Amino acid sequence: MNKRQARLALIVKILLNNSIGSQEELMEILERNGCIVTQATLSRDLKSLRTSKVSTDLGGYRYVIAANGTAADEVATHAMNTVRQAAILSVTVSGSLVIIKTRNGYAGGVAYDIDEIQSPYLLGTIAGADTVFVALSSDAPLDEVHRLLSDILPASVMDDGRHFFFPQN
């Protein structure tokens, strides 16, 4: 792993495990972990990781990393896959809704990914801060919905929620 890859991996780890509201705060934590970086480099790294600021429950802001879309390079793509694995917590089905729980700030990216799926069974999404509601068509076969969502949601989450899609198993 080269220096940039290691730095991006460290940034991902820090942002997943801490509520960081400014680049200065992130730079201090990086420095404490032995990673000296300029503000310009950090800004480019945050852009590469597709970070954004979201409001917190306490009224402040924190950086989150997009769990959706295509990154500019392989390192950022790997980082986003890591984020997706950590950000998506559970999936359930209730009637004609799929409910996906995420960490705070990540639901919008997950909803975006689902909206990009071309399927007549997925009618649309509504995203809050930590929950995505996916509206299903009345004739949606749950095994097909499971297959479609498995391309986006982590395998461990889909395995944990499998009984909602295959209730007889």
Phi, psi and omega in degrees: 000126180281177185299317180295315179301316180296319180295315179298318178298320179293318178299315179301312180300316181296314183291330178287331187251001182219157174262098184255122185256351182212159177295324179299316178297317178295319179299320179297316180293319177300316180298318178297336178264015175081019182240100178272127184217145176281162179297321180296318179294317179298319178299317177296319179298315180296323177292318179299323179277358179057048178282158172213163177261134176235154180286147179260170179296338183267005177094353178269200179228157176214154176280138170230156181256133180301136177260008185233171171082186183249126179279164182288335181211174185297323181296313180292325177298315177299318180297319180293325176295323176297318179298314181302318179299321183274334188275332183264120190261319184200164175220135176223163176236134176222106182062237181259025177237140166254131181245122181244123177264136179230172170290157182305127176097353186256352185296322181300317179293321178294317178298320178301313179301317181293320178297336179283344179289130179266095179211136177291348181277337180257104188279331180165174182230157168229126182244135169258208178283323184224015181218139174240128172257127178247118179276128179257150173292158184295338181256016183292118175285125186298330178294324177288321176298318177301315180298316180297314182287336179295339177285344184246314185275149180301144181303321181295322178292316180294323177294317180297327181262008184306321183297340177285331182268333181231069188297334181281346183274000000 
